[in-house]
């Protein structure tokens, strides 16, 4: 992820929250989404290699789920003077966390919000609209095209 211009903002249990910064505007937005997708592809390739090595020792396969979203977040030290912690907040942060949770149910390694998929020059198949915990309206969910 770091090799593709991503920045890790936080670790929550076994989850990593990362961003691929972009200034508002067409090419910047598409570039950030393309870098995020390249990082996801690299993660999948690395996991395949790791699982092949694990299989030779009889260890079980590992898997991951990844949510991709495009939107605004706020991040920084949040709290009170006696207790500050670095956090990411905002609707997009909530939605991508819930989207990652959905990967567990759908057995899909990568799912994306429409806001992300529409910035990639590919036809992303729709999974459909899904209700996500804590989000009032169902959201349109997509998966990457088969490559």
Residue pairs with C-beta under 8 A, 6 or more apart in sequence:
1 8
1 16
1 18
1 39
1 42
1 43
2 8
3 39
3 42
4 20
4 35
4 36
4 38
4 39
4 42
5 20
5 21
5 32
5 35
6 18
6 19
6 20
6 35
6 36
6 39
7 18
7 19
7 20
7 21
8 16
8 17
8 18
9 17
9 18
9 19
9 75
9 86
9 88
10 16
10 17
10 86
10 87
10 88
11 17
15 97
15 100
17 88
17 93
17 96
17 97
18 39
19 73
19 75
19 88
20 32
20 33
20 35
20 36
20 39
21 32
22 28
22 29
22 31
22 32
22 33
29 70
29 119
30 119
30 120
30 121
32 70
33 68
33 70
33 116
33 119
33 120
34 120
36 68
36 116
37 68
37 120
37 144
40 66
40 68
40 110
40 144
43 64
43 66
44 109
44 110
47 62
47 63
47 64
50 62
51 61
51 62
54 60
54 61
54 62
55 61
63 109
64 109
65 100
65 101
65 102
65 103
65 104
65 108
65 109
65 110
65 111
66 100
66 103
66 109
66 110
66 111
67 96
67 97
67 98
67 99
67 100
67 102
67 103
67 110
67 111
67 112
67 113
68 96
68 99
68 110
68 111
68 112
68 113
68 116
68 117
69 92
69 95
69 96
69 99
69 112
69 113
69 115
69 116
70 92
70 113
70 115
70 116
70 119
71 90
71 91
71 92
71 95
71 113
71 115
72 90
72 92
73 88
73 89
73 90
73 92
73 93
74 88
74 89
74 90
75 86
75 87
75 88
75 89
76 86
76 87
77 84
77 85
77 86
77 87
78 84
78 85
78 86
78 87
78 89
79 85
94 134
94 135
95 113
95 132
95 135
95 139
96 113
98 132
98 133
98 134
98 135
99 111
99 112
99 113
99 132
99 139
99 141
100 111
101 132
101 133
102 111
102 130
102 132
102 141
103 109
103 110
103 111
106 127
108 127
108 143
110 143
110 144
111 127
111 141
111 142
111 143
112 124
112 141
112 142
112 143
112 144
113 139
113 140
113 141
113 142
114 139
114 140
114 141
114 142
116 142
117 124
117 142
122 144
122 145
123 145
124 142
124 143
124 144
124 145
125 142
125 143
125 145
126 140
126 141
126 142
127 141
127 142
127 143
128 140
128 141
129 138
129 139
129 140
129 141
130 138
130 139
130 141
131 138
132 138
132 139
